[in-house]
Amino acid sequence: MSLKFRQLQAFHAIVETGTVTGAAALLGISQPGISNLLAQLERETRLKLFDRVRGRLIATPEATLLFNEIDTVVRGIDHVAQTVTDLQNKQAGQLQVASQHSMSFGFMPRLIAQFARARPDMTISFQSQYSSKIQEWVLAGLFEIGVCELPLLHDTLNAHPLHVETRLAIPADSPLRRHDTLTPALLEGEPFIVMGPDHMTTRRLREAFHNARVPLRARVHSHLFKNLLSFVKEGMGVALLDPFVLDFDREGGFVTRRFRPRVMMDMAVITSGTRPLSAVGQEFLALLKAELAPYQARPDRGWGRGSDL
């Protein structure tokens, strides 16, 4: 016996619709084509599968048993076909993104949700982590796209650089809020909440105070920008933070001011240099780069669109 899937599909459609006309419309083939496939199946199985009653085809007991056996198979193949169509239309697939922590509290969930609205069957894998770990994950293929701080630790990663200007967060009731721009001289004696001593913002802040011959008073050290902002809200001091944690905070309790000289955050959007991106990954990468472009700082011009993104 040599059963063809098309024969089983035609039979399945007849049972579901009750007519050859309905089956033809469901499968998008002609009525004679459906009748021919059914005849082939009956010859191959040597079974009578339908009785005609008042213009409708009624499945025989044998046909009912056969239908129950093939129903899962036919629906499974239909699901596979739909999945292929969705992938071709970029409606399905898996989005795999990792970012450093400050983006994970607002920027990245909002962007992923925006991207996912037109892709209801797409699955999403998102994690926030330290930058070195993100680079390892992208390198190993656990994530397709990462956003991390520089430097790059592996030369097999593709990188789209992003340089953003930090801003100074101060308590909402601080007398410092009367200034539009704050400098080391204006901040002399003010307690600072800073990242670890090796973080680029801490090193560059320390350098700015050193060049201004003003002592930097570091009161609290922590490891996440979100933590630094929480201490600012509690009135523990001021902190230089990247715009991602500042722009997506909805709780308030602080204000931001420019700091001069500018302290930059050097970041990058990374992908593997040895594996191609999926279609979903390519589309999300384009959206991500477009959304990050306004954060790209130009020399001597503050905020603006940069050529690296």
N, C-alpha and C positions, 0 to 999 in steps of 0.2 A: 504494500500500500504506500502510495506517494502523495500525501496530502500537501497542498499548497496553502500558504498563509492567506493569499488573496481569496481562495475558496472559503476558508474559515471566516475571514473578515466579512465576506458577502453574506454568509449564513448568519453570522452574529447580527449584522445590520437588519436582516429580514425579521429575525425574532424581535429585535428591539422596536422596529417601526411597524411591523405587521403587514407590510406590503412591499412588493418589488419596487414600486414607485418611490416609497419612502427610503428604502435602502439605497436606491440609485442616487437620490438627492443627498443622502447622508455621506456617501462615499465619493460623490462627484463623478460617477461613471454612468453609462447608458443603462436603460432598463434591460435591453437584450443582453448587455454584458453581465448584469446581475443574474439573469435567468440562466445564462450559459455557465457561470461559475457554480450556481446551485446544482445544475444538472451534472456537472463534472464531479461535484462532491458526492451526490447520491450514487453515481456510478462507482466512484472509488470506494465508498463505504458499503455499497449494496444495501442501503437503508432508505426507507421512505421517511422524509424529514418533515413534510408539511401536508396538511389537508386544506383544501380551499373551501371556505364557508362564507357565503354571501360577500364575495369579493375580497375576503381577507385570508391570509395564510395562517393556519393554526398549527403550531408545532406539535408533532407527535411525541409520545412519551420518550422515544429514542432521541428525538431532537432536543428535548428538554435536558436529558442527561448529558448529551454532547455539549449543549450550550453551557451548562454549569462547569464543564471541564475546561472549555476554551475561553470563558469569559475573562478570567484573570489574565490570560496570555494576551488576548486581543487588547484589553484595556492597558496592559503594560506596554505593548508596542505603541499604542496611540500616545501614551504618556512620553515614551522615548522620542517619538516624532515631534511632539509639542515642545519637549525640552530642546531638541535641536533647533526648532524654529525660534524659540525664545533666545537661545544663544546667538543665533544669526542676527536677531533683532536686538541683542544686548539686553534682553529682559531678565535673564537668569544668570547663573554663574555664581562665583564666590568673590567677594571683595575682601582682601587681606591687607590691613593697614595697621601700622604701629606708629606711635608718636611719643615725643617727650611729654612729661607730665603736664606742663602748663597748658598745652593745647587740648588735653583730654577732658577738661572741665566745662567746655562750652564750644570752642571753635570746631573741633573735629566731630563731636556728636551732631552738631547742627548741620555740618556739611555732609556727613554720611546720610543723615535723615533726608536731606534735600535730594541727594543722589538716588536714594532708595525708593522714593515715592513712585517713580515710574517703573520700578523693577520689583514688583511684589514677591516674586519667587527667588530673588537673589538672597543668598546667605551672606552673613557678614561676620568677619573675625577682626576684632579691634582690641588692641592692648596698648597701655601706656607703660613706659619703662625708662630706665636710664639710657642715655644715648649710646654708650658702648654696647649695651645689650641689644638695642634696636639694630645696630649695624651687624651684629652677629646673626640675628634672626633673619634679616634680609639676605645676608650672605648664604645662610643655610637653606633658604627657600621656604622658611616658615611663614614669612610675610612677603608680599610683593612690593609694597611701598612703605617707606619709613620717613619720618621727619625727625631729625636729630640735631644736636649741637655738633659743631666742628671741634677738633679736627677729625678727618676720616682716618680710621685705623686700618683700612683694607683697600688695596689699590684695584680690586676687582668690582668696586661699586661705582655705578653712575651717580653723579651728584649734580643737583641744580641748586647753586648757592642762594642763600637768603640772608641778608644783613638787616637786622631790625634795630631801631633805636629804643633803648629802655626809657622808662619814665619814672619819676620819683613819686611814690605813694606816701602820703602823710595823713595823720588822723584828721577827721573832718573838722574838729574844733581847734586845730593847731594854728597859732599865730602866723606860721609860715605861709598860710594860704593866701596872704595878701600879696605875695610875690608871684609873678607869672613865670619867672625863671629862677631857679635856685642854683647856687654855686657853692664850692667848698667854703668860701669866706662867710657866706650867709648861714652855713650849716655847722660852723665851728661849735663844738660842744654838744651837738645834737646826737642822741643815741641812734645808731644804725642797726638794722636787722639785715644780716647778710647771708649769702650762701657760704659754702665751705671755702677755706682759704685758697684752694686751687681752682675754684670756678672763675671763668673769664670775667664775669661781672665784678666779682670781689677784687680780682687783681687789677682791673682797669679803674675801679673806684679808688682803690688804694693809691694807684699811680696819680690819679687826678688830684687827690688831696696832698700827696707828696710834692707834686709840682707846684701846688699853690702854697706850700709851706704851712699847711693847716693839719693838725693831728686828726686822724679818723678815729672816732669813738665807736667801735663795734661792740654792741651790747649783747646781741643774740646771734648765734649761728644756727642755721637749719639747712635742710637739704632739698626743700621744694619751694618754689615761688609761692604756691598756695599757702604754705605755712607762714612764709614771710608776711604775706598780706594779712593773715589772721592776727599776727602780732601787731601789725600797724593798727588794725581796727581796735585792738585792746589798748591802744595808747602807749605801746612799749617803745616806739621810735618810728623811724622812716626807713624806706627800703626802695632800692632800684629794682624794678620788675619789668619783664617783657610785656608787650601789649596784649598778648593772648590771655593771660590771667586777669589783666585789668579790664579789658573790654567786655569780658563775658561774666564778670561778677555782678550779681543782681542784688546783693545784700546791702551795699552801701557802707557807710561808716568811714569813708576815706575820700580824699580828693587826690588828683594827680597834677604834677607840675613838670615842666621841662627841667632837665639838669644839664648844666654846661660846666666843663666840656662834655660833649656827648659821649655816652658809653654805649657801645654797640654789642649786640648779640650776633655771633656768627653761626648760622645754621645751614642745613641743606635738606632738600628732599632727595631721598636716595632710592635707587632700584638696583637690581642685580645686573652686573655687566656680563654675566655668562648665561642668563636665561631670558627669553623674551617675555614681555608682559602679556597677560590675557587681554582679550578685547575689553572686558569690564575694567581691568586695571588701567588700560590705556585711556579709557574715557574718564575714569576718576582722576588720574594723574593730570589730565588737561584741566579739569575743573579745579583741582587743588592748586595748581600753579596760577590759575587765573584769580582765585580767591586770595592767594598770598601776595600777589603782585602789589596791591596798595600798601602793604606793610614794608616793602622793600625801600630802604632809605638811600637817597642819593647824597653824595658828598656835598656839604654846605647848603642843602636845600630842604633838610628835614624829611617829611614824609613824601612819598611819591612812588611812581611806578619805575621799576628798575629793569635793566636790560637782561639780567641773569635769569629772569623767570618768564 
